[in-house]
Amino acid sequence: MLHPTIALRSVCDITPELLKSMGIRGLMLDIDNTLTTHDNPTPAAGVQQWIADMKKNGIRMRLVSNNHPPRVEPFSRVLGIRCVCDANKPLRSGFAQAAAEMRLSKHEVCAVGDQLYTDILGANLFGCRSIYVAPMAKESWKKQTFIRIKRILELPFLPKSYYKEK
């Protein structure tokens, strides 16, 4: 249940060609440590161009975050992507809401995130495919102790290799 469909180093490594080969028409994107570092209001370098490329290629997207509206909604506006806040990952409800809003079936969407116990497990419970991306930065013990503990528990299950397109 903790195994992603594929693993990549960065969200920017996801290409429209890869998604097309998987039959994916929509992405459900995590925010923190996937599109930017924790609590950062600015997307990481390359993310806005990547989002523009996805949109140009007809890929629908939703931000799906366990974070609250004051964190998620401003970031959503910056990227021009609608969001599902308080998604309760790994429960299925946030993923189901995002897929329904995009008018896509669970077979046409893929969850993208950096945490096995929320993003990947949630995608598997929902029944859609998933892309694990390596976290952008280590969380601080002071601010994100719970996430740091989850990172330790994830170690035995982390992907041993990363996908490379030919």
PyMOL commands that set and color helices and strands:
alter all, ss='L'
color gray80, all
select helices_A, chain A and resi 11-13+16-22+47-56+69-79+93-101+116-126+145-157
alter helices_A, ss='H'
color red, helices_A
select strands_A, chain A and resi 6-8+26-29+60-64+83-84+109-113+129-133
alter strands_A, ss='S'
color yellow, strands_A
deselect
rebuild
show_as cartoon
